[in-house]
Amino acid sequence: MSRAEREQRKAELLGVIQQQRLDLSAARRDWLLGTAHYDRGWLAFLNLRRYLAIGSGALAIWSVRNPNFLLRWAKRGLGAWSTWRLIRKNLPHR
């Protein structure tokens, strides 16, 4: 292989590499735009983590002192969830 052929092959490969870099950059941008909503939600959850830990501890102490109240609301929540599932199951799908 002559020097000129080698230089030409090198130029072709560098062009291919440049195009792959551009494609990766575009795919990265599309990926970040597509997942931006989930990223914001995750960051909001991480910011609330401290308050959730404090609230769950307070709820645990309070539920030990008032178990009937917690059981009553758990039953209501289960009933609402079951009703929602029944409604979704019986409504026609789009």
Contacts in CASP RR format, 6 or more apart in sequence:
PFRMAT RR
TARGET T0000
AUTHOR 0000-0000-0000
METHOD contacts of the structure
MODEL  1
MSRAEREQRKAELLGVIQQQRLDLSAARRDWLLGTAHYDRGWLAFLNLRR
YLAIGSGALAIWSVRNPNFLLRWAKRGLGAWSTWRLIRKNLPHR
1 9 0 8 1.000
63 69 0 8 1.000
63 70 0 8 1.000
END
